Amino acid sequence: MFTSESDLMRTIDWNEESNSVVLVDQTLLPQEYKIIECKTLSSLCEAIKTLRIRGAPALGAAGGFGIALAASLSGAKDLESMTRDLKVAAKALKSTRPTAVNLGWGVDRVLKAVSDAFDVRGVRDITLQEARDIAEEDVATNKLIGKYGAKFLKDGDTVLTHCNAGRLACVDWGTALGVVRSAIAEGKEIKVIACETRPLNQGSRITTWELMQDKIPVTLIADSMAGWAMHQGLVDSVLVGADRITQDVVFNKIGTYTHSILAKEHEIPFYVAAPVSTFDFKGWEGSVKIEMRDPEELRFSGCQQLAPKDVEVYNPAFDATPMENVTAVITDKGVFYPPFLLDEVLV
């Protein structure tokens, strides 16, 4: 039976005993649920690059804990040296996933907090506390997103989602799937259709796994099946997360744009659920660098070769969905209906 709290460890946390970052290795799901420990900044950066940890809110926490880890490992004896070390760490962390605005937000927030420190020890204490605050606030933020979004889901609805915007994309609870969890907590019966999300299959590997852990009804479909599912009347709404939201578009996992077009064609509501920390108040579609993934992700599946070794591959991690295709953006500050000015979110 679904409960409001998970028995599983948070997606990312701090290990007090070893002064390290611990996280769920999402590349091993669903075959294995494993907690890994990052004792060095390079190991955390590798975990971010290889998607051992992923999801915009989770990356915000990873950025914060990354700076705390760098402060813990630094041998600096004075504030100037410590500040220099943290700036190097910040650059390394931000370069791992350039499109994910939350990662840089988490890094910058912890760096800003350091300005209150009087000595090196104070830097270590402040960075860790600020990182922990980010993690705690993420859970509370997701609960608010769930509260505001649950009203859009009716008893008996079936929601189609893409990639993973659930508990494992956050510290806990989830954004898009947090809305589903909140609706179920209100007593509604909600079913989920999860698209596989090629090429790394976050939908089939992660979304289905976490929903089944909570005994939430879920059906897996191929990405190319989404339009036909809508045509057959199997989908009441589409609900996705976001990696970055600008004034004109929503950046999310590749395939999201296609779902928005299909939803618009079939007159199905298309909702985006994301914290305000995902908003890029200065950017627009053309100003954002979209991360390009390894071509081998499409040429191979594990050890199985799927395509000729020398075939040209175009493998962006994200696409951009125009705001005109979005019914509403559900945030921790409330619900916003396009077109709206991003500055309105801060009022």
C-alpha positions as CSV (number, residue, x, y, z in Angstrom):
1,M,0.0,0.0,0.0
2,F,1.3,3.4,-0.9
3,T,2.4,5.6,2.0
4,S,3.4,9.2,2.1
5,E,7.0,8.4,3.0
6,S,9.5,6.0,1.4
7,D,11.3,3.3,3.3
8,L,14.3,3.7,0.9
9,M,17.3,5.9,1.5
10,R,17.1,9.4,0.1
11,T,18.5,9.7,-3.4
12,I,21.5,11.7,-2.1
13,D,22.8,12.4,1.4
14,W,25.8,13.1,3.6
15,N,27.6,10.4,5.5
16,E,28.7,12.0,8.8
17,E,31.1,9.2,9.7
18,S,33.2,9.2,6.6
19,N,32.6,12.8,5.5
20,S,31.4,11.7,2.1
21,V,28.5,12.0,-0.3
22,V,26.3,8.9,-0.5
23,L,23.8,8.3,-3.3
24,V,21.7,5.7,-5.0
25,D,23.5,4.4,-8.2
26,Q,20.7,4.7,-10.7
27,T,22.6,3.1,-13.5
28,L,22.1,-0.3,-11.8
29,L,18.4,-0.1,-11.5
30,P,16.2,-2.1,-11.7
31,Q,18.5,-5.1,-11.4
32,E,20.2,-3.8,-8.3
33,Y,19.5,-1.2,-5.6
34,K,23.0,0.0,-4.5
35,I,24.3,2.9,-2.4
36,I,27.7,4.2,-3.5
37,E,30.0,6.5,-1.6
38,C,31.8,9.4,-3.1
39,K,34.8,10.3,-1.0
40,T,36.5,12.6,-3.6
41,L,35.2,15.4,-5.8
42,S,36.3,13.5,-8.9
43,S,34.2,10.5,-8.0
44,L,31.2,12.7,-7.4
45,C,31.7,14.4,-10.8
46,E,32.0,11.0,-12.4
47,A,28.7,10.0,-10.8
48,I,27.0,13.1,-12.1
49,K,28.5,12.7,-15.7
50,T,27.5,9.0,-15.9
51,L,24.0,9.6,-14.5
52,R,24.6,7.6,-11.4
53,I,22.7,10.5,-10.0
54,R,20.4,12.5,-12.2
55,G,17.3,14.7,-12.2
56,A,17.3,18.4,-11.8
57,P,16.5,18.7,-8.1
58,A,18.8,15.9,-7.1
59,L,21.6,17.6,-9.0
60,G,20.9,20.8,-7.1
61,A,21.6,18.8,-3.9
62,A,24.6,17.2,-5.5
63,G,26.1,20.6,-6.3
64,G,25.6,21.7,-2.7
65,F,27.1,18.5,-1.3
66,G,29.9,18.7,-3.8
67,I,31.1,22.1,-2.5
68,A,30.8,20.7,1.1
69,L,32.9,17.7,0.1
70,A,35.5,20.0,-1.5
71,A,35.6,22.1,1.7
72,S,36.0,18.9,3.8
73,L,38.9,17.7,1.6
74,S,40.7,21.0,1.2
75,G,44.0,21.3,3.1
76,A,43.7,25.1,3.0
77,K,45.0,26.9,6.1
78,D,43.4,30.3,5.3
79,L,40.3,31.7,3.8
80,E,41.9,32.8,0.6
81,S,43.3,29.4,-0.2
82,M,40.0,27.7,0.8
83,T,38.1,30.1,-1.5
84,R,40.4,29.3,-4.4
85,D,39.9,25.5,-3.8
86,L,36.1,25.9,-3.8
87,K,36.1,27.9,-7.0
88,V,38.0,25.1,-8.7
89,A,35.5,22.6,-7.3
90,A,32.6,24.7,-8.5
91,K,34.0,24.9,-12.1
92,A,34.4,21.1,-12.1
93,L,30.9,20.4,-10.8
94,K,29.2,22.8,-13.2
95,S,31.0,21.4,-16.2
96,T,29.6,17.9,-15.7
97,R,26.0,18.7,-16.9
98,P,25.9,22.1,-18.5
99,T,22.2,22.2,-19.3
100,A,21.0,21.3,-15.8
101,V,20.4,24.7,-14.1
102,N,19.8,23.3,-10.7
103,L,23.3,21.9,-10.5
104,G,24.9,25.3,-10.9
105,W,22.2,26.8,-8.6
106,G,23.1,24.4,-5.8
107,V,26.8,25.1,-6.2
108,D,26.4,28.9,-6.3
109,R,24.0,28.9,-3.3
110,V,26.6,27.1,-1.1
111,L,29.4,29.3,-2.3
112,K,27.4,32.4,-1.5
113,A,26.8,31.2,2.0
114,V,30.6,30.9,2.6
115,S,30.9,34.7,2.6
116,D,29.6,34.6,6.2
117,A,32.6,32.4,7.4
118,F,35.4,33.9,9.5
119,D,37.8,31.0,9.2
120,V,38.5,27.7,7.4
121,R,36.6,25.7,9.9
122,G,33.6,28.0,9.6
123,V,33.7,27.4,5.8
124,R,33.4,23.6,6.3
125,D,30.6,24.0,8.8
126,I,28.7,26.5,6.7
127,T,29.0,24.6,3.4
128,L,27.7,21.4,4.9
129,Q,24.8,23.0,6.7
130,E,23.8,24.9,3.5
131,A,24.0,21.7,1.5
132,R,21.8,19.9,4.1
133,D,19.4,22.8,3.9
134,I,19.1,22.4,0.2
135,A,18.3,18.7,0.6
136,E,15.6,19.4,3.3
137,E,14.1,22.2,1.3
138,D,13.9,20.0,-1.8
139,V,11.6,17.5,0.0
140,A,9.4,20.3,1.3
141,T,9.4,22.0,-2.2
142,N,8.3,18.7,-3.8
143,K,5.5,18.3,-1.3
144,L,4.3,21.8,-2.3
145,I,4.5,21.0,-6.0
146,G,2.4,17.9,-5.2
147,K,-0.1,19.9,-3.3
148,Y,-0.6,22.5,-6.0
149,G,-0.6,19.9,-8.8
150,A,-2.9,17.2,-7.3
151,K,-6.0,19.3,-8.1
152,F,-5.4,18.7,-11.8
153,L,-5.7,14.9,-11.4
154,K,-9.2,13.4,-11.1
155,D,-10.1,10.2,-9.4
156,G,-9.5,7.4,-12.0
157,D,-7.2,9.4,-14.2
158,T,-4.3,7.9,-16.2
159,V,-1.2,10.1,-16.5
160,L,1.5,9.7,-19.1
161,T,5.0,10.7,-18.0
162,H,8.4,10.7,-19.7
163,C,11.9,10.0,-18.3
164,N,11.9,10.1,-14.5
165,A,10.7,13.1,-12.5
166,G,10.0,11.1,-9.3
167,R,11.7,10.4,-6.0
168,L,14.9,9.3,-7.6
169,A,15.2,12.6,-9.6
170,C,15.0,14.5,-6.4
171,V,16.1,14.1,-2.8
172,D,12.7,12.5,-2.1
173,W,9.0,12.5,-3.2
174,G,9.5,13.8,-6.7
175,T,8.1,16.6,-8.9
176,A,5.9,15.1,-11.6
177,L,5.5,11.9,-9.8
178,G,5.2,13.8,-6.6
179,V,2.0,15.3,-8.0
180,V,0.8,11.7,-8.6
181,R,1.8,10.7,-5.1
182,S,0.0,13.7,-3.6
183,A,-3.2,12.9,-5.5
184,I,-3.1,9.3,-4.3
185,A,-2.5,10.5,-0.8
186,E,-5.7,12.5,-1.1
187,G,-7.5,9.2,-1.8
188,K,-7.7,9.4,-5.6
189,E,-7.0,6.3,-7.8
190,I,-4.3,7.3,-10.3
191,K,-2.6,5.2,-12.9
192,V,0.7,6.0,-14.7
193,I,1.8,5.2,-18.2
194,A,5.6,5.4,-18.3
195,C,7.4,5.9,-21.6
196,E,10.7,3.9,-21.9
197,T,12.8,7.1,-22.6
198,R,15.4,5.9,-25.0
199,P,18.4,5.7,-25.2
200,L,19.1,5.3,-21.5
201,N,15.6,4.1,-20.5
202,Q,15.1,6.1,-17.4
203,G,11.4,5.5,-17.8
204,S,11.6,1.8,-18.0
205,R,14.4,1.3,-15.6
206,I,13.7,4.0,-12.9
207,T,10.2,5.3,-13.1
208,T,8.5,1.9,-13.3
209,W,10.8,0.6,-10.5
210,E,10.1,3.4,-8.0
211,L,6.3,3.4,-8.7
212,M,6.2,-0.4,-8.3
213,Q,8.1,0.0,-5.0
214,D,5.2,2.2,-3.8
215,K,2.6,-0.1,-5.4
216,I,1.4,2.7,-7.7
217,P,-0.2,1.2,-10.9
218,V,2.2,1.7,-13.8
219,T,2.2,0.5,-17.5
220,L,5.4,0.7,-19.6
221,I,5.1,1.6,-23.3
222,A,7.6,2.3,-26.1
223,D,8.3,6.0,-26.7
224,S,6.8,5.6,-30.2
225,M,3.5,4.3,-28.7
226,A,2.6,7.6,-26.9
227,G,0.6,9.1,-29.8
228,W,-1.4,5.9,-30.3
229,A,-2.1,5.7,-26.6
230,M,-3.5,9.2,-26.7
231,H,-5.6,8.4,-29.8
232,Q,-7.1,5.4,-28.1
233,G,-8.2,7.5,-25.2
234,L,-5.8,5.9,-22.7
235,V,-4.3,9.2,-21.5
236,D,-6.0,11.9,-19.5
237,S,-3.0,14.2,-19.1
238,V,0.7,14.3,-19.7
239,L,2.9,15.2,-16.7
240,V,6.7,15.8,-17.0
241,G,9.5,17.4,-15.0
242,A,12.0,20.0,-16.3
243,D,15.8,20.5,-16.3
244,R,15.6,24.2,-17.1
245,I,12.8,26.6,-17.8
246,T,13.3,29.8,-19.7
247,Q,10.9,32.5,-20.7
248,D,10.1,30.7,-24.0
249,V,10.7,27.0,-23.5
250,V,11.0,24.0,-21.2
251,F,14.2,22.0,-21.5
252,N,13.6,18.4,-20.5
253,K,14.6,14.9,-21.5
254,I,14.7,14.3,-25.3
255,G,11.3,13.2,-26.4
256,T,9.4,15.7,-24.2
257,Y,8.8,18.0,-27.2
258,T,7.2,15.2,-29.2
259,H,4.9,14.4,-26.3
260,S,3.8,18.0,-26.2
261,I,3.0,18.1,-29.9
262,L,1.0,14.8,-29.6
263,A,-0.9,16.1,-26.5
264,K,-1.8,19.3,-28.2
265,E,-3.1,17.4,-31.3
266,H,-5.3,15.2,-29.1
267,E,-6.4,18.1,-26.8
268,I,-4.8,16.5,-23.7
269,P,-3.5,18.8,-20.9
270,F,0.3,19.0,-20.8
271,Y,1.7,19.8,-17.4
272,V,5.2,20.6,-16.3
273,A,6.1,20.2,-12.6
274,A,9.3,21.8,-11.4
275,P,10.7,23.9,-8.5
276,V,11.4,27.6,-9.0
277,S,15.1,26.7,-8.8
278,T,14.8,25.2,-12.3
279,F,13.9,28.6,-13.8
280,D,16.5,30.4,-15.8
281,F,15.5,34.0,-15.5
282,K,18.1,35.3,-18.0
283,G,18.1,32.6,-20.7
284,W,16.1,31.7,-23.7
285,E,16.1,28.7,-26.1
286,G,19.1,29.9,-28.2
287,S,21.2,30.9,-25.2
288,V,21.3,27.4,-23.5
289,K,23.9,24.9,-24.4
290,I,22.3,21.5,-24.8
291,E,24.4,18.6,-23.5
292,M,25.4,16.1,-26.1
293,R,25.7,12.5,-24.9
294,D,28.1,9.7,-26.0
295,P,27.2,8.2,-29.4
296,E,27.7,4.8,-28.0
297,E,24.5,5.2,-26.0
298,L,22.7,4.7,-29.3
299,R,25.1,2.3,-30.9
300,F,25.0,-0.1,-28.0
301,S,22.7,-1.3,-25.2
302,G,25.1,-2.6,-22.6
303,C,27.3,-5.1,-24.5
304,Q,24.8,-5.6,-27.2
305,Q,25.6,-3.7,-30.5
306,L,22.4,-2.1,-31.9
307,A,23.9,-0.2,-34.9
308,P,26.9,-0.2,-37.2
309,K,30.0,0.9,-35.2
310,D,30.7,3.8,-37.5
311,V,27.2,5.1,-38.1
312,E,26.8,8.9,-37.4
313,V,24.9,9.6,-34.2
314,Y,23.0,12.7,-33.1
315,N,22.3,12.2,-29.4
316,P,21.3,15.4,-27.5
317,A,20.2,14.8,-23.9
318,F,17.4,17.4,-23.9
319,D,14.9,19.1,-26.2
320,A,13.0,22.3,-25.8
321,T,9.2,22.4,-25.6
322,P,7.6,25.8,-26.5
323,M,5.6,27.4,-23.8
324,E,2.6,27.5,-26.2
325,N,2.4,23.7,-25.9
326,V,2.3,23.8,-22.1
327,T,-1.0,23.9,-20.3
328,A,0.4,24.9,-16.9
329,V,3.7,25.0,-15.0
330,I,3.3,23.6,-11.5
331,T,5.8,25.0,-9.0
332,D,6.4,25.3,-5.3
333,K,5.2,28.9,-5.6
334,G,1.9,28.0,-7.2
335,V,0.6,27.3,-10.7
336,F,1.4,29.5,-13.7
337,Y,-0.4,29.4,-17.0
338,P,1.6,30.4,-20.2
339,P,2.1,33.0,-21.4
340,F,3.5,34.5,-18.2
341,L,6.6,36.5,-17.3
342,L,9.2,34.6,-15.2
343,D,9.4,37.5,-12.9
344,E,5.8,36.8,-11.9
345,V,7.1,33.6,-10.2
346,L,9.1,35.6,-7.7
347,V,6.3,37.9,-6.6
